[in-house]
């Protein structure tokens, strides 16, 4: 479970760092057609699934 929590925390940290770097860029520096929020969406989904899985395993234990 510790690795699941660590992975979810890493995904959240990646989103925060990405957003910080993105704010430093001017619009001209962002490639045309680059999807700004795709990485954010994927990482938030991974973090959310990690949290749900952690709660599930904590409540029910691992399936054997």
mmCIF file as Biopython writes it, N, C-alpha, C and O atoms, coordinates in Angstrom:
data_model
#
loop_
_atom_site.group_PDB
_atom_site.id
_atom_site.type_symbol
_atom_site.label_atom_id
_atom_site.label_alt_id
_atom_site.label_comp_id
_atom_site.label_asym_id
_atom_site.label_entity_id
_atom_site.label_seq_id
_atom_site.pdbx_PDB_ins_code
_atom_site.Cartn_x
_atom_site.Cartn_y
_atom_site.Cartn_z
_atom_site.occupancy
_atom_site.B_iso_or_equiv
_atom_site.auth_seq_id
_atom_site.auth_asym_id
_atom_site.pdbx_PDB_model_num
ATOM 1   N N  . UNK A ? 1  ? 0.831   -1.191  0.000   1.0 0.0 1  A 1 
ATOM 2   C CA . UNK A ? 1  ? 0.000   0.000   0.000   1.0 0.0 1  A 1 
ATOM 3   C C  . UNK A ? 1  ? 0.872   1.251   0.000   1.0 0.0 1  A 1 
ATOM 4   O O  . UNK A ? 1  ? 0.494   2.285   -0.550  1.0 0.0 1  A 1 
ATOM 5   N N  . UNK A ? 2  ? 2.046   1.142   0.625   1.0 0.0 2  A 1 
ATOM 6   C CA . UNK A ? 2  ? 2.928   2.305   0.657   1.0 0.0 2  A 1 
ATOM 7   C C  . UNK A ? 2  ? 3.330   2.734   -0.759  1.0 0.0 2  A 1 
ATOM 8   O O  . UNK A ? 2  ? 3.416   3.927   -1.048  1.0 0.0 2  A 1 
ATOM 9   N N  . UNK A ? 3  ? 3.575   1.760   -1.635  1.0 0.0 3  A 1 
ATOM 10  C CA . UNK A ? 3  ? 3.944   2.107   -3.009  1.0 0.0 3  A 1 
ATOM 11  C C  . UNK A ? 3  ? 2.780   2.742   -3.772  1.0 0.0 3  A 1 
ATOM 12  O O  . UNK A ? 3  ? 2.993   3.607   -4.622  1.0 0.0 3  A 1 
ATOM 13  N N  . UNK A ? 4  ? 1.572   2.320   -3.476  1.0 0.0 4  A 1 
ATOM 14  C CA . UNK A ? 4  ? 0.402   2.923   -4.119  1.0 0.0 4  A 1 
ATOM 15  C C  . UNK A ? 4  ? 0.269   4.380   -3.675  1.0 0.0 4  A 1 
ATOM 16  O O  . UNK A ? 4  ? 0.054   5.269   -4.500  1.0 0.0 4  A 1 
ATOM 17  N N  . UNK A ? 5  ? 0.398   4.616   -2.381  1.0 0.0 5  A 1 
ATOM 18  C CA . UNK A ? 5  ? 0.310   5.976   -1.845  1.0 0.0 5  A 1 
ATOM 19  C C  . UNK A ? 5  ? 1.446   6.838   -2.410  1.0 0.0 5  A 1 
ATOM 20  O O  . UNK A ? 5  ? 1.231   7.989   -2.788  1.0 0.0 5  A 1 
ATOM 21  N N  . UNK A ? 6  ? 2.648   6.271   -2.463  1.0 0.0 6  A 1 
ATOM 22  C CA . UNK A ? 6  ? 3.789   7.008   -3.007  1.0 0.0 6  A 1 
ATOM 23  C C  . UNK A ? 6  ? 3.559   7.353   -4.482  1.0 0.0 6  A 1 
ATOM 24  O O  . UNK A ? 6  ? 3.872   8.462   -4.914  1.0 0.0 6  A 1 
ATOM 25  N N  . UNK A ? 7  ? 3.020   6.418   -5.244  1.0 0.0 7  A 1 
ATOM 26  C CA . UNK A ? 7  ? 2.724   6.688   -6.652  1.0 0.0 7  A 1 
ATOM 27  C C  . UNK A ? 7  ? 1.679   7.774   -6.820  1.0 0.0 7  A 1 
ATOM 28  O O  . UNK A ? 7  ? 1.805   8.633   -7.693  1.0 0.0 7  A 1 
ATOM 29  N N  . UNK A ? 8  ? 0.652   7.739   -5.994  1.0 0.0 8  A 1 
ATOM 30  C CA . UNK A ? 8  ? -0.389  8.775   -6.058  1.0 0.0 8  A 1 
ATOM 31  C C  . UNK A ? 8  ? 0.191   10.137  -5.682  1.0 0.0 8  A 1 
ATOM 32  O O  . UNK A ? 8  ? -0.129  11.143  -6.315  1.0 0.0 8  A 1 
ATOM 33  N N  . UNK A ? 9  ? 1.039   10.172  -4.661  1.0 0.0 9  A 1 
ATOM 34  C CA . UNK A ? 9  ? 1.670   11.437  -4.249  1.0 0.0 9  A 1 
ATOM 35  C C  . UNK A ? 9  ? 2.601   11.955  -5.346  1.0 0.0 9  A 1 
ATOM 36  O O  . UNK A ? 9  ? 2.659   13.160  -5.592  1.0 0.0 9  A 1 
ATOM 37  N N  . UNK A ? 10 ? 3.326   11.052  -6.001  1.0 0.0 10 A 1 
ATOM 38  C CA . UNK A ? 10 ? 4.211   11.459  -7.098  1.0 0.0 10 A 1 
ATOM 39  C C  . UNK A ? 10 ? 3.412   12.038  -8.263  1.0 0.0 10 A 1 
ATOM 40  O O  . UNK A ? 10 ? 3.852   12.996  -8.898  1.0 0.0 10 A 1 
ATOM 41  N N  . UNK A ? 11 ? 2.248   11.467  -8.549  1.0 0.0 11 A 1 
ATOM 42  C CA . UNK A ? 11 ? 1.401   11.982  -9.623  1.0 0.0 11 A 1 
ATOM 43  C C  . UNK A ? 11 ? 0.914   13.390  -9.298  1.0 0.0 11 A 1 
ATOM 44  O O  . UNK A ? 11 ? 0.889   14.258  -10.170 1.0 0.0 11 A 1 
ATOM 45  N N  . UNK A ? 12 ? 0.529   13.615  -8.051  1.0 0.0 12 A 1 
ATOM 46  C CA . UNK A ? 12 ? 0.084   14.950  -7.633  1.0 0.0 12 A 1 
ATOM 47  C C  . UNK A ? 12 ? 1.245   15.944  -7.708  1.0 0.0 12 A 1 
ATOM 48  O O  . UNK A ? 12 ? 1.073   17.067  -8.182  1.0 0.0 12 A 1 
ATOM 49  N N  . UNK A ? 13 ? 2.421   15.530  -7.242  1.0 0.0 13 A 1 
ATOM 50  C CA . UNK A ? 13 ? 3.596   16.400  -7.292  1.0 0.0 13 A 1 
ATOM 51  C C  . UNK A ? 13 ? 3.957   16.743  -8.740  1.0 0.0 13 A 1 
ATOM 52  O O  . UNK A ? 13 ? 4.361   17.869  -9.029  1.0 0.0 13 A 1 
ATOM 53  N N  . UNK A ? 14 ? 3.811   15.779  -9.641  1.0 0.0 14 A 1 
ATOM 54  C CA . UNK A ? 14 ? 4.098   16.025  -11.056 1.0 0.0 14 A 1 
ATOM 55  C C  . UNK A ? 14 ? 3.146   17.062  -11.630 1.0 0.0 14 A 1 
ATOM 56  O O  . UNK A ? 14 ? 3.562   17.924  -12.405 1.0 0.0 14 A 1 
ATOM 57  N N  . UNK A ? 15 ? 1.879   16.989  -11.262 1.0 0.0 15 A 1 
ATOM 58  C CA . UNK A ? 15 ? 0.900   17.972  -11.731 1.0 0.0 15 A 1 
ATOM 59  C C  . UNK A ? 15 ? 1.263   19.369  -11.225 1.0 0.0 15 A 1 
ATOM 60  O O  . UNK A ? 15 ? 1.245   20.336  -11.986 1.0 0.0 15 A 1 
ATOM 61  N N  . UNK A ? 16 ? 1.590   19.466  -9.946  1.0 0.0 16 A 1 
ATOM 62  C CA . UNK A ? 16 ? 1.936   20.776  -9.380  1.0 0.0 16 A 1 
ATOM 63  C C  . UNK A ? 16 ? 3.179   21.363  -10.037 1.0 0.0 16 A 1 
ATOM 64  O O  . UNK A ? 16 ? 3.217   22.556  -10.337 1.0 0.0 16 A 1 
ATOM 65  N N  . UNK A ? 17 ? 4.189   20.538  -10.260 1.0 0.0 17 A 1 
ATOM 66  C CA . UNK A ? 17 ? 5.405   21.029  -10.893 1.0 0.0 17 A 1 
ATOM 67  C C  . UNK A ? 17 ? 5.151   21.411  -12.355 1.0 0.0 17 A 1 
ATOM 68  O O  . UNK A ? 17 ? 5.665   22.424  -12.830 1.0 0.0 17 A 1 
ATOM 69  N N  . UNK A ? 18 ? 4.377   20.619  -13.054 1.0 0.0 18 A 1 
ATOM 70  C CA . UNK A ? 18 ? 4.037   20.911  -14.447 1.0 0.0 18 A 1 
ATOM 71  C C  . UNK A ? 18 ? 3.317   22.251  -14.554 1.0 0.0 18 A 1 
ATOM 72  O O  . UNK A ? 18 ? 3.638   23.074  -15.412 1.0 0.0 18 A 1 
ATOM 73  N N  . UNK A ? 19 ? 2.342   22.458  -13.672 1.0 0.0 19 A 1 
ATOM 74  C CA . UNK A ? 19 ? 1.592   23.719  -13.708 1.0 0.0 19 A 1 
ATOM 75  C C  . UNK A ? 19 ? 2.496   24.911  -13.398 1.0 0.0 19 A 1 
ATOM 76  O O  . UNK A ? 19 ? 2.332   25.983  -13.980 1.0 0.0 19 A 1 
ATOM 77  N N  . UNK A ? 20 ? 3.454   24.725  -12.479 1.0 0.0 20 A 1 
ATOM 78  C CA . UNK A ? 20 ? 4.392   25.794  -12.142 1.0 0.0 20 A 1 
ATOM 79  C C  . UNK A ? 20 ? 5.258   26.150  -13.345 1.0 0.0 20 A 1 
ATOM 80  O O  . UNK A ? 20 ? 5.443   27.328  -13.651 1.0 0.0 20 A 1 
ATOM 81  N N  . UNK A ? 21 ? 5.789   25.135  -14.028 1.0 0.0 21 A 1 
ATOM 82  C CA . UNK A ? 21 ? 6.625   25.381  -15.208 1.0 0.0 21 A 1 
ATOM 83  C C  . UNK A ? 21 ? 5.795   25.994  -16.323 1.0 0.0 21 A 1 
ATOM 84  O O  . UNK A ? 21 ? 6.256   26.906  -17.008 1.0 0.0 21 A 1 
ATOM 85  N N  . UNK A ? 22 ? 4.594   25.511  -16.509 1.0 0.0 22 A 1 
ATOM 86  C CA . UNK A ? 22 ? 3.730   26.020  -17.573 1.0 0.0 22 A 1 
ATOM 87  C C  . UNK A ? 22 ? 3.445   27.519  -17.402 1.0 0.0 22 A 1 
ATOM 88  O O  . UNK A ? 22 ? 3.355   28.255  -18.384 1.0 0.0 22 A 1 
ATOM 89  N N  . UNK A ? 23 ? 3.305   27.955  -16.159 1.0 0.0 23 A 1 
ATOM 90  C CA . UNK A ? 23 ? 3.047   29.388  -15.907 1.0 0.0 23 A 1 
ATOM 91  C C  . UNK A ? 23 ? 4.225   30.270  -16.311 1.0 0.0 23 A 1 
ATOM 92  O O  . UNK A ? 23 ? 4.047   31.464  -16.551 1.0 0.0 23 A 1 
ATOM 93  N N  . UNK A ? 24 ? 5.427   29.697  -16.390 1.0 0.0 24 A 1 
ATOM 94  C CA . UNK A ? 24 ? 6.599   30.501  -16.748 1.0 0.0 24 A 1 
ATOM 95  C C  . UNK A ? 24 ? 6.751   30.656  -18.256 1.0 0.0 24 A 1 
ATOM 96  O O  . UNK A ? 24 ? 7.559   31.462  -18.718 1.0 0.0 24 A 1 
ATOM 97  N N  . UNK A ? 25 ? 5.983   29.894  -19.025 1.0 0.0 25 A 1 
ATOM 98  C CA . UNK A ? 25 ? 6.103   29.951  -20.479 1.0 0.0 25 A 1 
ATOM 99  C C  . UNK A ? 25 ? 5.180   31.005  -21.070 1.0 0.0 25 A 1 
ATOM 100 O O  . UNK A ? 25 ? 4.066   31.227  -20.598 1.0 0.0 25 A 1 
ATOM 101 N N  . UNK A ? 26 ? 5.676   31.635  -22.103 1.0 0.0 26 A 1 
ATOM 102 C CA . UNK A ? 26 ? 4.830   32.555  -22.863 1.0 0.0 26 A 1 
ATOM 103 C C  . UNK A ? 26 ? 4.033   31.741  -23.875 1.0 0.0 26 A 1 
ATOM 104 O O  . UNK A ? 26 ? 4.458   30.648  -24.248 1.0 0.0 26 A 1 
ATOM 105 N N  . UNK A ? 27 ? 2.903   32.239  -24.321 1.0 0.0 27 A 1 
ATOM 106 C CA . UNK A ? 27 ? 2.095   31.485  -25.290 1.0 0.0 27 A 1 
ATOM 107 C C  . UNK A ? 27 ? 2.875   31.090  -26.548 1.0 0.0 27 A 1 
ATOM 108 O O  . UNK A ? 27 ? 2.626   30.027  -27.117 1.0 0.0 27 A 1 
ATOM 109 N N  . UNK A ? 28 ? 3.800   31.920  -26.980 1.0 0.0 28 A 1 
ATOM 110 C CA . UNK A ? 28 ? 4.583   31.632  -28.189 1.0 0.0 28 A 1 
ATOM 111 C C  . UNK A ? 28 ? 5.519   30.429  -27.970 1.0 0.0 28 A 1 
ATOM 112 O O  . UNK A ? 28 ? 5.930   29.786  -28.936 1.0 0.0 28 A 1 
ATOM 113 N N  . UNK A ? 29 ? 5.853   30.128  -26.724 1.0 0.0 29 A 1 
ATOM 114 C CA . UNK A ? 29 ? 6.771   29.027  -26.418 1.0 0.0 29 A 1 
ATOM 115 C C  . UNK A ? 29 ? 6.073   27.667  -26.343 1.0 0.0 29 A 1 
ATOM 116 O O  . UNK A ? 29 ? 6.734   26.631  -26.281 1.0 0.0 29 A 1 
ATOM 117 N N  . UNK A ? 30 ? 4.774   27.673  -26.350 1.0 0.0 30 A 1 
ATOM 118 C CA . UNK A ? 30 ? 4.014   26.418  -26.293 1.0 0.0 30 A 1 
ATOM 119 C C  . UNK A ? 30 ? 3.736   25.968  -27.719 1.0 0.0 30 A 1 
ATOM 120 O O  . UNK A ? 30 ? 3.151   26.718  -28.501 1.0 0.0 30 A 1 
ATOM 121 N N  . UNK A ? 31 ? 4.148   24.749  -28.068 1.0 0.0 31 A 1 
ATOM 122 C CA . UNK A ? 31 ? 3.948   24.277  -29.449 1.0 0.0 31 A 1 
ATOM 123 C C  . UNK A ? 31 ? 2.473   24.277  -29.848 1.0 0.0 31 A 1 
ATOM 124 O O  . UNK A ? 31 ? 1.590   24.007  -29.035 1.0 0.0 31 A 1 
ATOM 125 N N  . UNK A ? 32 ? 2.236   24.583  -31.111 1.0 0.0 32 A 1 
ATOM 126 C CA . UNK A ? 32 ? 0.875   24.602  -31.634 1.0 0.0 32 A 1 
ATOM 127 C C  . UNK A ? 32 ? 0.286   23.196  -31.551 1.0 0.0 32 A 1 
ATOM 128 O O  . UNK A ? 32 ? 0.942   22.225  -31.929 1.0 0.0 32 A 1 
ATOM 129 N N  . UNK A ? 33 ? -0.925  23.086  -31.068 1.0 0.0 33 A 1 
ATOM 130 C CA . UNK A ? 33 ? -1.599  21.802  -30.949 1.0 0.0 33 A 1 
ATOM 131 C C  . UNK A ? 33 ? -1.240  21.024  -29.698 1.0 0.0 33 A 1 
ATOM 132 O O  . UNK A ? 33 ? -1.739  19.915  -29.504 1.0 0.0 33 A 1 
ATOM 133 N N  . UNK A ? 34 ? -0.383  21.576  -28.837 1.0 0.0 34 A 1 
ATOM 134 C CA . UNK A ? 34 ? 0.015   20.890  -27.603 1.0 0.0 34 A 1 
ATOM 135 C C  . UNK A ? 34 ? -1.152  20.908  -26.622 1.0 0.0 34 A 1 
ATOM 136 O O  . UNK A ? 34 ? -1.701  21.965  -26.311 1.0 0.0 34 A 1 
ATOM 137 N N  . UNK A ? 35 ? -1.517  19.746  -26.146 1.0 0.0 35 A 1 
ATOM 138 C CA . UNK A ? 35 ? -2.641  19.653  -25.211 1.0 0.0 35 A 1 
ATOM 139 C C  . UNK A ? 35 ? -2.138  19.928  -23.799 1.0 0.0 35 A 1 
ATOM 140 O O  . UNK A ? 35 ? -1.492  19.079  -23.184 1.0 0.0 35 A 1 
ATOM 141 N N  . UNK A ? 36 ? -2.433  21.090  -23.303 1.0 0.0 36 A 1 
ATOM 142 C CA . UNK A ? 36 ? -1.905  21.538  -22.017 1.0 0.0 36 A 1 
ATOM 143 C C  . UNK A ? 36 ? -2.412  20.718  -20.839 1.0 0.0 36 A 1 
ATOM 144 O O  . UNK A ? 36 ? -1.671  20.502  -19.881 1.0 0.0 36 A 1 
ATOM 145 N N  . UNK A ? 37 ? -3.631  20.267  -20.888 1.0 0.0 37 A 1 
ATOM 146 C CA . UNK A ? 37 ? -4.217  19.612  -19.721 1.0 0.0 37 A 1 
ATOM 147 C C  . UNK A ? 37 ? -4.271  18.089  -19.801 1.0 0.0 37 A 1 
ATOM 148 O O  . UNK A ? 37 ? -4.784  17.451  -18.882 1.0 0.0 37 A 1 
ATOM 149 N N  . UNK A ? 38 ? -3.764  17.499  -20.858 1.0 0.0 38 A 1 
ATOM 150 C CA . UNK A ? 38 ? -3.803  16.049  -20.983 1.0 0.0 38 A 1 
ATOM 151 C C  . UNK A ? 38 ? -2.983  15.378  -19.884 1.0 0.0 38 A 1 
ATOM 152 O O  . UNK A ? 38 ? -3.457  14.441  -19.241 1.0 0.0 38 A 1 
ATOM 153 N N  . UNK A ? 39 ? -1.772  15.846  -19.670 1.0 0.0 39 A 1 
ATOM 154 C CA . UNK A ? 39 ? -0.928  15.283  -18.613 1.0 0.0 39 A 1 
ATOM 155 C C  . UNK A ? 39 ? -1.526  15.482  -17.234 1.0 0.0 39 A 1 
ATOM 156 O O  . UNK A ? 39 ? -1.427  14.607  -16.374 1.0 0.0 39 A 1 
ATOM 157 N N  . UNK A ? 40 ? -2.139  16.620  -17.026 1.0 0.0 40 A 1 
ATOM 158 C CA . UNK A ? 40 ? -2.794  16.894  -15.742 1.0 0.0 40 A 1 
ATOM 159 C C  . UNK A ? 40 ? -3.929  15.903  -15.527 1.0 0.0 40 A 1 
ATOM 160 O O  . UNK A ? 40 ? -4.058  15.325  -14.448 1.0 0.0 40 A 1 
ATOM 161 N N  . UNK A ? 41 ? -4.748  15.707  -16.549 1.0 0.0 41 A 1 
ATOM 162 C CA . UNK A ? 41 ? -5.875  14.785  -16.439 1.0 0.0 41 A 1 
ATOM 163 C C  . UNK A ? 41 ? -5.407  13.368  -16.123 1.0 0.0 41 A 1 
ATOM 164 O O  . UNK A ? 41 ? -5.955  12.716  -15.234 1.0 0.0 41 A 1 
ATOM 165 N N  . UNK A ? 42 ? -4.404  12.893  -16.840 1.0 0.0 42 A 1 
ATOM 166 C CA . UNK A ? 42 ? -3.896  11.531  -16.630 1.0 0.0 42 A 1 
ATOM 167 C C  . UNK A ? 42 ? -3.338  11.372  -15.217 1.0 0.0 42 A 1 
ATOM 168 O O  . UNK A ? 42 ? -3.623  10.381  -14.545 1.0 0.0 42 A 1 
ATOM 169 N N  . UNK A ? 43 ? -2.554  12.333  -14.771 1.0 0.0 43 A 1 
ATOM 170 C CA . UNK A ? 43 ? -1.964  12.233  -13.433 1.0 0.0 43 A 1 
ATOM 171 C C  . UNK A ? 43 ? -3.006  12.344  -12.328 1.0 0.0 43 A 1 
ATOM 172 O O  . UNK A ? 43 ? -2.890  11.663  -11.309 1.0 0.0 43 A 1 
ATOM 173 N N  . UNK A ? 44 ? -3.996  13.167  -12.502 1.0 0.0 44 A 1 
ATOM 174 C CA . UNK A ? 44 ? -5.066  13.260  -11.507 1.0 0.0 44 A 1 
ATOM 175 C C  . UNK A ? 44 ? -5.863  11.961  -11.473 1.0 0.0 44 A 1 
ATOM 176 O O  . UNK A ? 44 ? -6.262  11.501  -10.403 1.0 0.0 44 A 1 
ATOM 177 N N  . UNK A ? 45 ? -6.095  11.371  -12.642 1.0 0.0 45 A 1 
ATOM 178 C CA . UNK A ? 45 ? -6.796  10.085  -12.684 1.0 0.0 45 A 1 
ATOM 179 C C  . UNK A ? 45 ? -5.984  8.998   -11.977 1.0 0.0 45 A 1 
ATOM 180 O O  . UNK A ? 45 ? -6.543  8.207   -11.216 1.0 0.0 45 A 1 
ATOM 181 N N  . UNK A ? 46 ? -4.687  8.953   -12.219 1.0 0.0 46 A 1 
ATOM 182 C CA . UNK A ? 46 ? -3.825  7.970   -11.566 1.0 0.0 46 A 1 
ATOM 183 C C  . UNK A ? 46 ? -3.815  8.179   -10.055 1.0 0.0 46 A 1 
ATOM 184 O O  . UNK A ? 46 ? -3.918  7.219   -9.292  1.0 0.0 46 A 1 
ATOM 185 N N  . UNK A ? 47 ? -3.693  9.428   -9.626  1.0 0.0 47 A 1 
ATOM 186 C CA . UNK A ? 47 ? -3.691  9.713   -8.194  1.0 0.0 47 A 1 
ATOM 187 C C  . UNK A ? 47 ? -5.025  9.329   -7.561  1.0 0.0 47 A 1 
ATOM 188 O O  . UNK A ? 47 ? -5.056  8.772   -6.464  1.0 0.0 47 A 1 
ATOM 189 N N  . UNK A ? 48 ? -6.115  9.623   -8.244  1.0 0.0 48 A 1 
ATOM 190 C CA . UNK A ? 48 ? -7.440  9.286   -7.707  1.0 0.0 48 A 1 
ATOM 191 C C  . UNK A ? 48 ? -7.620  7.776   -7.596  1.0 0.0 48 A 1 
ATOM 192 O O  . UNK A ? 48 ? -8.117  7.279   -6.585  1.0 0.0 48 A 1 
ATOM 193 N N  . UNK A ? 49 ? -7.221  7.055   -8.623  1.0 0.0 49 A 1 
ATOM 194 C CA . UNK A ? 49 ? -7.317  5.594   -8.573  1.0 0.0 49 A 1 
ATOM 195 C C  . UNK A ? 49 ? -6.422  5.018   -7.483  1.0 0.0 49 A 1 
ATOM 196 O O  . UNK A ? 49 ? -6.785  4.034   -6.839  1.0 0.0 49 A 1 
ATOM 197 N N  . UNK A ? 50 ? -5.275  5.615   -7.276  1.0 0.0 50 A 1 
ATOM 198 C CA . UNK A ? 50 ? -4.400  5.174   -6.196  1.0 0.0 50 A 1 
ATOM 199 C C  . UNK A ? 50 ? -5.031  5.359   -4.830  1.0 0.0 50 A 1 
ATOM 200 O O  . UNK A ? 50 ? -4.912  4.494   -3.962  1.0 0.0 50 A 1 
ATOM 201 N N  . UNK A ? 51 ? -5.699  6.482   -4.639  1.0 0.0 51 A 1 
ATOM 202 C CA . UNK A ? 51 ? -6.379  6.737   -3.366  1.0 0.0 51 A 1 
ATOM 203 C C  . UNK A ? 51 ? -7.524  5.748   -3.167  1.0 0.0 51 A 1 
ATOM 204 O O  . UNK A ? 51 ? -7.688  5.195   -2.080  1.0 0.0 51 A 1 
ATOM 205 N N  . UNK A ? 52 ? -8.313  5.525   -4.215  1.0 0.0 52 A 1 
ATOM 206 C CA . UNK A ? 52 ? -9.426  4.575   -4.124  1.0 0.0 52 A 1 
ATOM 207 C C  . UNK A ? 52 ? -8.903  3.171   -3.833  1.0 0.0 52 A 1 
ATOM 208 O O  . UNK A ? 52 ? -9.458  2.468   -2.989  1.0 0.0 52 A 1 
ATOM 209 N N  . UNK A ? 53 ? -7.846  2.759   -4.520  1.0 0.0 53 A 1 
ATOM 210 C CA . UNK A ? 53 ? -7.277  1.433   -4.296  1.0 0.0 53 A 1 
ATOM 211 C C  . UNK A ? 53 ? -6.725  1.301   -2.883  1.0 0.0 53 A 1 
ATOM 212 O O  . UNK A ? 53 ? -6.877  0.251   -2.260  1.0 0.0 53 A 1 
ATOM 213 N N  . UNK A ? 54 ? -6.096  2.335   -2.376  1.0 0.0 54 A 1 
ATOM 214 C CA . UNK A ? 54 ? -5.565  2.304   -1.010  1.0 0.0 54 A 1 
ATOM 215 C C  . UNK A ? 54 ? -6.691  2.114   -0.005  1.0 0.0 54 A 1 
ATOM 216 O O  . UNK A ? 54 ? -6.581  1.281   0.894   1.0 0.0 54 A 1 
ATOM 217 N N  . UNK A ? 55 ? -7.767  2.871   -0.142  1.0 0.0 55 A 1 
ATOM 218 C CA . UNK A ? 55 ? -8.900  2.732   0.774   1.0 0.0 55 A 1 
ATOM 219 C C  . UNK A ? 55 ? -9.537  1.350   0.654   1.0 0.0 55 A 1 
ATOM 220 O O  . UNK A ? 55 ? -9.927  0.749   1.656   1.0 0.0 55 A 1 
ATOM 221 N N  . UNK A ? 56 ? -9.639  0.857   -0.564  1.0 0.0 56 A 1 
ATOM 222 C CA . UNK A ? 56 ? -10.223 -0.470  -0.761  1.0 0.0 56 A 1 
ATOM 223 C C  . UNK A ? 56 ? -9.371  -1.542  -0.085  1.0 0.0 56 A 1 
ATOM 224 O O  . UNK A ? 56 ? -9.898  -2.393  0.630   1.0 0.0 56 A 1 
ATOM 225 N N  . UNK A ? 57 ? -8.076  -1.504  -0.303  1.0 0.0 57 A 1 
ATOM 226 C CA . UNK A ? 57 ? -7.200  -2.495  0.315   1.0 0.0 57 A 1 
ATOM 227 C C  . UNK A ? 57 ? -7.166  -2.366  1.835   1.0 0.0 57 A 1 
ATOM 228 O O  . UNK A ? 57 ? -7.081  -3.364  2.550   1.0 0.0 57 A 1 
ATOM 229 N N  . UNK A ? 58 ? -7.232  -1.152  2.312   1.0 0.0 58 A 1 
ATOM 230 C CA . UNK A ? 58 ? -7.239  -0.941  3.760   1.0 0.0 58 A 1 
ATOM 231 C C  . UNK A ? 58 ? -8.524  -1.506  4.372   1.0 0.0 58 A 1 
ATOM 232 O O  . UNK A ? 58 ? -8.497  -2.096  5.453   1.0 0.0 58 A 1 
ATOM 233 N N  . UNK A ? 59 ? -9.636  -1.323  3.679   1.0 0.0 59 A 1 
ATOM 234 C CA . UNK A ? 59 ? -10.922 -1.768  4.218   1.0 0.0 59 A 1 
ATOM 235 C C  . UNK A ? 59 ? -11.133 -3.264  4.064   1.0 0.0 59 A 1 
ATOM 236 O O  . UNK A ? 59 ? -11.720 -3.895  4.943   1.0 0.0 59 A 1 
ATOM 237 N N  . UNK A ? 60 ? -10.666 -3.848  2.959   1.0 0.0 60 A 1 
ATOM 238 C CA . UNK A ? 60 ? -10.970 -5.244  2.662   1.0 0.0 60 A 1 
ATOM 239 C C  . UNK A ? 60 ? -9.766  -6.168  2.695   1.0 0.0 60 A 1 
ATOM 240 O O  . UNK A ? 60 ? -9.932  -7.388  2.706   1.0 0.0 60 A 1 
ATOM 241 N N  . UNK A ? 61 ? -8.573  -5.625  2.711   1.0 0.0 61 A 1 
ATOM 242 C CA . UNK A ? 61 ? -7.377  -6.449  2.673   1.0 0.0 61 A 1 
ATOM 243 C C  . UNK A ? 61 ? -7.129  -6.968  1.267   1.0 0.0 61 A 1 
ATOM 244 O O  . UNK A ? 61 ? -8.028  -6.932  0.427   1.0 0.0 61 A 1 
ATOM 245 N N  . UNK A ? 62 ? -5.926  -7.447  1.003   1.0 0.0 62 A 1 
ATOM 246 C CA . UNK A ? 62 ? -5.626  -7.953  -0.339  1.0 0.0 62 A 1 
ATOM 247 C C  . UNK A ? 62 ? -6.357  -9.263  -0.624  1.0 0.0 62 A 1 
ATOM 248 O O  . UNK A ? 62 ? -6.512  -10.099 0.266   1.0 0.0 62 A 1 
ATOM 249 N N  . UNK A ? 63 ? -6.796  -9.435  -1.844  1.0 0.0 63 A 1 
ATOM 250 C CA . UNK A ? 63 ? -7.465  -10.676 -2.242  1.0 0.0 63 A 1 
ATOM 251 C C  . UNK A ? 63 ? -6.408  -11.736 -2.493  1.0 0.0 63 A 1 
ATOM 252 O O  . UNK A ? 63 ? -5.380  -11.465 -3.116  1.0 0.0 63 A 1 
ATOM 253 N N  . UNK A ? 64 ? -6.659  -12.922 -2.016  1.0 0.0 64 A 1 
ATOM 254 C CA . UNK A ? 64 ? -5.709  -14.019 -2.223  1.0 0.0 64 A 1 
ATOM 255 C C  . UNK A ? 64 ? -6.205  -14.978 -3.265  1.0 0.0 64 A 1 
ATOM 256 O O  . UNK A ? 64 ? -5.532  -15.963 -3.568  1.0 0.0 64 A 1 
#
